Amino acid sequence: MQKQNKTEVNWTLWIGLLILVLTELINSKVWTLPKALYIILIASSIIVLMVGLAFDVKKFLDLRKENNNNRRINYK
């Protein structure tokens, strides 16, 4: 069985970072956002980042479990 080396981009993390950076840039340079909108945008970017990290952790744990199973099969 061949191992597949795929590099997958987690777009959720990039979208969360983009929301966070754009919110900070808009709030500091162009105009000041209303406080409620600013809090909502920051909270949504944090939630998006947490979801992205959760998917990354799940993918890492699945790969680790698969590698452990492959190792057991190879030793038998």
C-alpha positions as a Markdown table, in Angstrom:
| # | Residue | x | y | z |
|---|---|---|---|---|
| 1 | Met | 0.0 | 0.0 | 0.0 |
| 2 | Gln | 1.4 | 3.4 | -1.0 |
| 3 | Lys | 1.3 | 6.4 | 1.3 |
| 4 | Gln | -0.4 | 9.4 | -0.1 |
| 5 | Asn | 1.3 | 12.7 | 0.7 |
| 6 | Lys | -1.4 | 15.3 | 0.3 |
| 7 | Thr | -1.1 | 18.8 | 1.5 |
| 8 | Glu | -4.6 | 20.0 | 2.2 |
| 9 | Val | -5.3 | 23.7 | 2.9 |
| 10 | Asn | -7.6 | 24.3 | 5.8 |
| 11 | Trp | -9.6 | 27.2 | 4.3 |
| 12 | Thr | -11.5 | 27.7 | 7.6 |
| 13 | Leu | -8.4 | 29.0 | 9.3 |
| 14 | Trp | -7.5 | 31.3 | 6.5 |
| 15 | Ile | -11.0 | 32.8 | 6.4 |
| 16 | Gly | -11.0 | 33.3 | 10.2 |
| 17 | Leu | -7.7 | 35.1 | 10.0 |
| 18 | Leu | -8.8 | 37.2 | 7.1 |
| 19 | Ile | -12.0 | 38.3 | 9.0 |
| 20 | Leu | -9.8 | 39.2 | 12.0 |
| 21 | Val | -7.2 | 41.1 | 10.0 |
| 22 | Leu | -9.8 | 43.0 | 7.9 |
| 23 | Thr | -11.8 | 43.9 | 11.0 |
| 24 | Glu | -8.6 | 45.3 | 12.7 |
| 25 | Leu | -7.6 | 47.2 | 9.5 |
| 26 | Ile | -11.0 | 48.7 | 8.9 |
| 27 | Asn | -11.4 | 49.7 | 12.6 |
| 28 | Ser | -8.0 | 51.4 | 12.9 |
| 29 | Lys | -7.4 | 53.0 | 9.4 |
| 30 | Val | -10.6 | 53.7 | 7.6 |
| 31 | Trp | -13.4 | 54.3 | 10.1 |
| 32 | Thr | -14.4 | 53.1 | 13.5 |
| 33 | Leu | -16.9 | 50.4 | 13.6 |
| 34 | Pro | -19.8 | 50.5 | 16.1 |
| 35 | Lys | -18.8 | 48.6 | 19.2 |
| 36 | Ala | -21.5 | 45.9 | 18.8 |
| 37 | Leu | -20.4 | 45.2 | 15.2 |
| 38 | Tyr | -16.8 | 45.1 | 16.2 |
| 39 | Ile | -17.5 | 42.6 | 19.0 |
| 40 | Ile | -19.6 | 40.4 | 16.6 |
| 41 | Leu | -16.8 | 40.4 | 14.0 |
| 42 | Ile | -14.1 | 39.5 | 16.5 |
| 43 | Ala | -16.3 | 36.8 | 18.1 |
| 44 | Ser | -17.2 | 35.3 | 14.7 |
| 45 | Ser | -13.5 | 35.2 | 13.6 |
| 46 | Ile | -12.6 | 33.5 | 16.9 |
| 47 | Ile | -15.4 | 30.9 | 16.4 |
| 48 | Val | -14.3 | 30.3 | 12.8 |
| 49 | Leu | -10.7 | 29.8 | 13.9 |
| 50 | Met | -11.7 | 27.4 | 16.7 |
| 51 | Val | -13.8 | 25.3 | 14.2 |
| 52 | Gly | -10.8 | 25.2 | 11.8 |
| 53 | Leu | -8.5 | 24.1 | 14.6 |
| 54 | Ala | -11.0 | 21.4 | 15.7 |
| 55 | Phe | -11.0 | 20.0 | 12.1 |
| 56 | Asp | -7.2 | 20.1 | 12.1 |
| 57 | Val | -7.0 | 18.2 | 15.4 |
| 58 | Lys | -9.5 | 15.7 | 14.2 |
| 59 | Lys | -7.6 | 15.1 | 11.0 |
| 60 | Phe | -4.4 | 14.7 | 12.9 |
| 61 | Leu | -5.9 | 12.2 | 15.3 |
| 62 | Asp | -7.4 | 10.2 | 12.4 |
| 63 | Leu | -4.0 | 10.1 | 10.7 |
| 64 | Arg | -2.3 | 9.0 | 13.9 |
| 65 | Lys | -4.9 | 6.3 | 14.4 |
| 66 | Glu | -4.5 | 5.1 | 10.8 |
| 67 | Asn | -0.7 | 5.0 | 11.2 |
| 68 | Asn | -1.0 | 3.0 | 14.4 |
| 69 | Asn | -3.3 | 0.5 | 12.6 |
| 70 | Asn | -0.9 | 0.2 | 9.7 |
| 71 | Arg | 2.0 | -0.4 | 12.0 |
| 72 | Arg | 0.1 | -3.2 | 13.7 |
| 73 | Ile | -0.7 | -4.8 | 10.4 |
| 74 | Asn | 2.9 | -4.6 | 9.2 |
| 75 | Tyr | 4.2 | -6.3 | 12.4 |
| 76 | Lys | 1.9 | -9.3 | 12.2 |
